[in-house]
Amino acid sequence: MTAHATPPPGSLHDRLQPLLAAAAADAVALAAPGRPPLTHGALRRLIAETLAWFAGQGIGRGDRVAIVLPNGPEMASCFLACASGVASAPLNPAYRADEFEFYLSDLRAKALVVEAGSSSPAVEVARHMGVRLVELHPGEAAGAFTLGTDGAAPPAAATYAEPDDVSMLLHTSGTTSRPKIVPLSQRNLAASAQHIARTLAFGPADCGLNIMPLFHIHGLIAGVLAPLAAGSRVFCTPGFNALKFFGWMDEAAPTWVTAVPTMHQAILARAGKNRDVIARHPLRFMRSSSSSIPPQVIRELEEVFGAPLIEAYGMTEATHQMASNPLPPALRKPGTVGRAAGPEIAIMAEDGSLLPPGATGEIVIRGPNVTAGYESNPKANAEAFVAGWFRTGDQGVMDEDGYVSITGRLKEIINRGGEKISPREVDEVLMDHPAVAQVVCFGMPHAKLGEEVAAVVVLREGQAATERELQQFVAGRVADYKVPARILFMDEIPKGATGKLQRIGLAARLGLG
């Protein structure tokens, strides 16, 4: 039996272990479609054995280990193991070779974990760059695995990270600039997991149906780390698939699910044919985060599922959750992202002063889950931090009760000849039209005005509408300058890799202007 070093006080392992240990060793931690589950006891052993294996390979605290694995239980367990002892760097498996070359180089990765037999272009890129290739061999149980390389190494004691060590590295989206590296410490991850577990009252009886990608902060922290830290179980799917969702729901018998709005809308479209599944497995709550969800969709989801929809607000730099609507019986305010749920939240004016309730400004945060700063980017850090507050880049307002409403990304606000327009406002107006199922508004270039409002609309099945009809509908509810000059009808909303709506750059992507 390999000896394992004792986790340092305050580390991710040490902070979460008391909660993890609250679950019986034979309680289920990870499950997946058609596979035997992995228990909490087996997961704890797997983490220790994986870190011991890394130590035997000379990979330990501070070393960067990139992970390119399919969505599923092995991605979840490998992330948990790596985050406990090295600097984990989950990457999108859909990247092309040039993208892998950029990210592996930018991260200064020492090793890359891939599934045995992987055909990912990341494999050849890693070999070319001299990054050590580590093959993961899945076991029978969901999440079980062993690791292997071409060379053998003597066994060693597991080395656990210290509280201020980097636990995870993720890149910002880079929509308007070069992606920035966001280092998140052991303290950041532990704090965020505990914030989410407390907000959602996770317990051993809970089961989360995870459909979020596990290279993204939402799925990694809210979907996996937080519930496991509270002794819950997580059912890991291969990724979102609206056609398979209700089959997975029947197999997993979940008590909750978290997703982005576009996923919720796709689920809603198929819910009518699956009311028997919904009735068999009543949810305690549903959760939505990563982008705004129209209040109309919240109402429909709650009616169909008979469960509250908890809208939350998160971002990578905050290790996901910043604000959340509370569970019943506390007041939920649809259209808001709720109250501070971990870090402090304030609204800041352009001059750096904090604004009173009801005033619109930039949303700023500070707290134990907030990154200490972007890596090797003093210019970005100087712009992002003001008097100890992190600037989110979101425009919003806080009411007297502390509930935050996001009026838009500052970079997404449409400037039409000096008139500032929130695309979210126009989204919500269009969503009131009975023929509209989904919508995303954005700015498109205009020769004289600078920008003009445009929209992509997905119509409800069996419904019809024209561009002119929708323009007149909007014109009857908002000022003329907010009416979209162009409305494109599409079968689905253009989305990013994580399912989020991406307004910035959408005009160019669609060839407008």
Residue pairs with C-beta under 8 A, 6 or more apart in sequence:
2 48
2 49
2 52
2 155
2 156
2 157
2 158
3 157
4 48
4 51
4 52
4 157
4 158
5 157
5 158
5 159
5 160
6 160
7 13
7 14
7 17
7 84
7 160
8 14
8 160
8 161
8 162
8 163
9 163
10 162
10 163
10 186
10 187
11 84
11 160
11 161
11 162
11 163
11 186
11 190
12 83
12 84
12 161
12 163
12 167
12 186
12 189
12 190
13 47
13 84
13 85
13 160
13 161
14 160
15 186
15 190
15 194
16 190
16 193
16 225
16 228
16 229
17 44
19 194
19 197
19 229
19 230
19 231
20 40
20 43
20 44
20 228
20 229
20 231
21 44
22 204
22 230
22 231
23 29
23 40
23 204
23 231
23 232
24 40
24 41
24 204
25 39
25 40
25 41
25 44
26 39
26 40
26 41
27 39
27 40
27 204
27 231
27 233
28 37
28 38
28 39
28 40
28 233
29 37
29 38
29 39
29 40
29 42
29 43
29 143
29 228
29 233
29 234
30 37
30 38
30 43
30 73
30 76
30 77
30 141
30 142
30 143
30 228
30 233
30 234
30 236
31 37
31 38
31 73
31 142
31 207
31 233
31 234
31 235
31 236
31 252
32 72
32 73
32 142
32 143
32 235
32 236
32 237
33 237
33 238
33 248
33 251
34 251
35 73
35 140
35 141
35 142
36 140
36 141
36 142
37 141
37 142
37 233
38 46
38 73
38 77
38 141
38 142
38 143
38 144
40 228
40 231
42 141
42 144
43 77
43 80
43 143
43 228
46 77
46 81
46 143
46 144
46 145
47 77
47 80
47 81
47 84
48 158
49 158
50 78
50 81
50 82
50 85
50 147
51 81
51 84
51 85
51 86
51 158
51 159
51 160
52 155
52 156
52 157
52 158
53 147
54 60
54 63
54 65
54 85
54 86
54 147
54 159
55 85
55 156
55 157
55 158
55 159
56 153
56 154
56 155
56 156
57 111
57 132
57 134
57 149
57 153
58 153
59 65
59 86
59 110
59 111
59 132
60 85
60 86
60 159
61 85
61 86
61 159
61 161
61 162
61 165
62 86
62 87
62 165
62 166
63 86
63 87
63 110
63 111
64 86
64 87
64 89
64 107
64 108
64 109
64 110
64 111
64 169
65 82
65 86
65 87
65 88
65 89
65 109
65 110
65 111
65 112
65 113
65 134
66 89
66 90
66 91
66 103
66 104
66 107
66 109
66 111
66 112
66 113
66 122
66 131
67 75
67 78
67 79
67 82
67 88
67 89
67 90
67 91
67 112
67 113
67 215
68 91
68 93
68 95
68 100
68 112
68 113
68 114
68 118
68 120
68 122
69 75
69 78
69 93
69 113
69 114
69 115
69 136
69 214
70 93
70 115
70 238
70 239
71 93
71 213
71 214
71 236
71 237
71 238
71 239
72 142
72 214
72 236
72 237
72 238
73 142
73 143
73 236
74 115
74 136
74 138
74 143
74 144
74 145
75 90
75 214
75 215
75 236
76 143
76 210
76 214
76 224
76 234
76 236
77 143
77 144
77 145
78 113
78 136
78 145
79 88
79 90
79 214
79 220
79 224
80 224
80 225
80 228
82 88
82 113
83 167
83 168
83 189
83 225
84 160
84 161
84 167
85 158
85 159
85 160
85 161
86 161
87 165
87 166
87 167
87 168
87 169
87 183
88 167
88 168
88 169
89 103
89 107
89 109
89 168
89 169
89 170
90 168
90 170
90 214
90 215
90 216
90 220
91 100
91 103
91 122
91 215
92 99
92 213
92 215
92 497
93 120
93 122
93 215
94 497
95 103
95 121
95 122
96 121
97 121
97 122
97 124
97 125
100 120
100 121
100 122
100 125
100 126
101 125
101 129
103 171
104 112
104 122
104 125
104 126
104 129
104 131
105 129
106 171
106 179
106 181
107 169
107 181
109 126
109 131
110 131
110 132
111 131
111 132
111 133
111 134
112 122
112 123
112 126
112 131
112 132
112 133
112 134
113 134
113 135
113 136
113 147
114 120
114 122
114 123
114 133
114 134
114 135
114 136
115 135
115 136
115 138
116 135
116 136
116 137
116 148
118 135
123 133
125 131
126 132
126 133
127 133
132 149
133 149
133 150
134 147
134 148
134 149
135 147
135 148
135 149
136 145
136 146
136 147
137 145
137 146
137 147
137 148
138 144
138 145
139 145
139 146
142 236
143 236
161 167
161 186
162 186
163 185
163 186
163 187
163 190
164 185
164 186
164 187
165 185
165 186
166 183
166 184
166 185
167 184
167 185
167 186
167 188
167 189
168 183
168 184
168 189
168 220
169 181
169 182
169 183
169 184
169 375
170 181
170 182
170 184
170 216
170 217
170 316
171 179
171 180
171 181
171 182
172 179
172 180
172 182
172 316
172 317
173 179
173 496
173 502
174 180
175 502
175 504
175 505
176 411
176 504
176 505
180 374
180 375
180 377
180 380
181 374
181 375
181 376
181 377
182 316
182 317
182 371
182 374
182 375
183 371
183 372
183 373
183 374
183 375
184 319
184 371
185 371
185 372
187 368
188 319
188 368
188 369
188 370
188 371
189 221
189 225
189 319
191 319
191 342
191 367
191 368
191 369
192 221
192 225
192 226
192 318
192 319
192 320
192 321
192 342
192 369
193 221
193 225
193 226
193 229
194 226
194 229
195 321
195 341
195 342
195 369
196 202
196 221
196 222
196 226
196 320
196 321
196 341
196 342
197 226
197 227
197 229
197 230
199 312
199 321
199 324
199 326
199 327
199 341
199 342
200 226
200 256
200 285
200 287
200 310
200 324
200 327
201 327
202 226
202 227
202 229
202 230
202 231
202 232
203 230
203 231
203 232
204 230
204 231
204 232
205 232
205 255
206 227
206 230
206 232
206 233
206 255
206 256
206 284
207 232
207 233
207 234
207 235
207 252
207 253
207 254
207 255
207 256
208 223
208 227
208 232
208 233
208 234
208 235
208 254
208 255
208 256
208 257
208 258
209 235
209 237
209 248
209 249
209 252
209 254
209 256
209 257
210 219
210 223
210 224
210 234
210 235
210 236
210 237
210 258
211 237
211 239
211 240
211 241
211 245
211 248
211 257
211 259
211 263
212 218
212 219
212 222
212 223
212 240
212 258
212 259
212 260
212 498
212 499
213 219
213 239
213 240
213 497
213 498
213 499
214 220
214 223
214 224
214 236
216 290
216 497
216 498
217 314
217 315
217 316
217 319
217 320
218 258
218 260
218 289
218 290
218 314
218 320
218 498
220 320
221 319
221 320
221 321
222 258
222 287
222 289
222 312
222 314
222 320
222 321
223 234
223 258
224 234
224 236
227 233
227 234
228 234
235 248
235 251
235 252
235 254
237 244
237 248
240 259
240 263
240 266
240 499
242 263
242 266
242 267
242 269
242 270
243 270
245 267
245 270
246 270
246 271
246 274
246 277
246 278
249 274
249 277
249 278
249 281
250 277
250 280
250 281
252 281
253 280
253 281
254 281
254 283
255 283
255 284
256 283
256 284
256 285
256 286
256 287
257 283
257 286
257 287
258 286
258 287
258 288
258 289
259 267
259 286
259 287
259 288
259 499
260 288
260 289
260 290
260 291
260 498
260 499
260 500
261 288
261 290
261 291
261 292
261 293
261 294
261 297
261 501
262 291
262 438
262 493
262 495
262 499
262 500
262 501
263 499
264 286
264 288
264 293
264 297
264 301
264 309
265 297
265 437
265 438
268 297
268 300
268 301
268 304
269 437
269 461
271 278
271 304
271 305
272 304
275 304
278 304
278 305
278 306
282 306
282 307
283 305
283 306
283 307
284 307
285 307
285 308
285 309
285 310
285 327
286 301
286 305
286 307
286 308
286 309
286 310
287 309
287 310
287 311
287 312
288 298
288 309
288 310
288 311
288 312
289 311
289 312
289 313
289 314
289 320
289 321
290 314
290 498
290 499
290 500
291 500
291 501
292 311
292 337
292 406
292 424
292 427
293 309
293 311
294 427
294 428
294 431
295 334
295 335
295 428
296 428
296 431
296 432
297 431
298 309
298 311
298 334
299 334
301 309
302 308
302 309
308 327
308 328
308 332
309 332
309 334
310 324
310 325
310 326
310 327
310 332
310 338
311 324
311 325
311 332
311 334
311 336
311 337
311 338
312 321
312 323
312 324
312 325
312 337
312 338
312 341
313 321
313 322
313 323
313 324
313 337
313 338
313 404
313 406
314 320
314 321
314 322
315 322
315 392
317 370
317 371
317 384
317 390
317 392
318 342
318 343
318 365
318 367
318 369
318 370
318 371
318 390
318 392
319 369
319 370
319 371
320 369
321 341
321 342
321 369
322 337
322 340
322 341
322 342
322 343
322 345
322 365
322 392
323 337
323 338
323 339
323 340
323 341
323 345
323 404
324 337
324 338
324 339
324 341
325 332
325 333
325 336
325 337
325 338
325 339
325 403
326 332
326 338
326 339
331 401
332 338
333 401
333 403
335 405
335 428
336 399
336 403
336 404
336 405
337 403
337 404
337 405
337 406
338 403
338 404
339 401
339 402
339 403
339 404
340 402
340 404
342 367
342 368
342 369
343 365
343 366
343 367
343 368
343 369
343 370
344 365
344 366
344 367
345 363
345 364
345 365
345 398
345 402
345 404
346 354
346 355
346 363
346 364
346 365
346 389
346 398
347 354
347 355
347 359
347 360
347 361
347 362
347 363
347 364
347 396
347 397
347 398
348 354
348 355
348 361
348 362
348 363
348 364
348 386
348 389
348 391
349 355
349 359
349 361
349 362
350 361
350 362
352 386
352 387
355 361
357 398
357 399
357 400
358 397
358 398
358 399
358 400
359 397
360 395
360 396
360 397
360 407
361 395
361 396
361 397
362 391
362 392
362 393
362 394
362 395
362 396
362 410
363 392
363 394
363 395
363 396
363 404
363 406
364 386
364 389
364 390
364 391
364 392
365 389
365 390
365 392
366 388
366 389
366 390
370 390
371 390
373 381
373 384
373 385
374 380
374 381
374 384
383 391
384 390
384 391
385 391
393 409
393 410
393 411
394 406
394 408
394 409
394 410
395 406
395 407
395 408
395 409
395 410
395 413
395 422
396 404
396 405
396 406
396 407
397 404
397 405
397 407
398 404
398 405
399 405
406 424
407 422
407 424
407 425
408 422
408 423
408 424
409 503
409 504
411 504
412 423
412 442
412 443
412 503
412 504
413 420
413 421
413 422
413 423
414 420
414 421
414 422
414 423
414 441
414 442
414 443
414 451
414 452
414 453
415 421
415 443
415 450
415 451
416 443
416 446
416 449
416 450
416 451
416 452
416 453
416 481
417 448
417 449
417 450
417 481
419 481
421 453
421 481
421 482
423 440
423 441
423 442
423 443
423 453
423 503
424 441
425 478
425 482
426 441
426 453
426 455
426 474
426 478
426 482
426 484
427 439
427 440
427 441
427 455
429 473
429 474
429 477
429 478
430 436
430 439
430 441
430 455
430 457
430 470
430 473
430 474
431 439
432 473
432 477
433 465
433 470
433 473
434 460
434 463
435 459
435 460
435 463
435 464
435 465
436 457
436 458
436 459
436 460
436 465
436 470
437 458
437 459
437 460
437 461
437 463
438 457
438 458
438 492
438 493
439 455
439 456
439 457
439 458
439 493
440 455
440 456
440 493
440 494
440 501
440 503
440 506
441 453
441 454
441 455
441 484
441 503
442 454
442 455
442 456
442 503
442 504
442 506
442 507
443 451
443 452
443 453
443 454
443 503
443 507
444 451
444 452
444 453
444 454
444 485
444 486
444 507
444 512
444 513
445 451
445 452
445 507
445 512
445 513
446 452
446 485
446 513
452 485
452 486
453 482
453 483
453 484
453 485
454 484
454 485
454 486
454 487
454 488
454 507
454 512
455 470
455 484
455 486
455 487
455 488
456 487
456 488
456 489
456 490
456 493
456 494
456 506
456 510
457 465
457 470
457 487
457 488
457 489
457 490
458 489
458 490
458 491
458 492
458 493
459 465
459 489
467 486
467 487
467 489
470 484
470 487
471 483
471 484
471 487
474 482
474 483
474 484
475 483
486 512
488 510
493 501
494 502
494 506
494 509
494 510
495 501
495 502
496 502
507 513
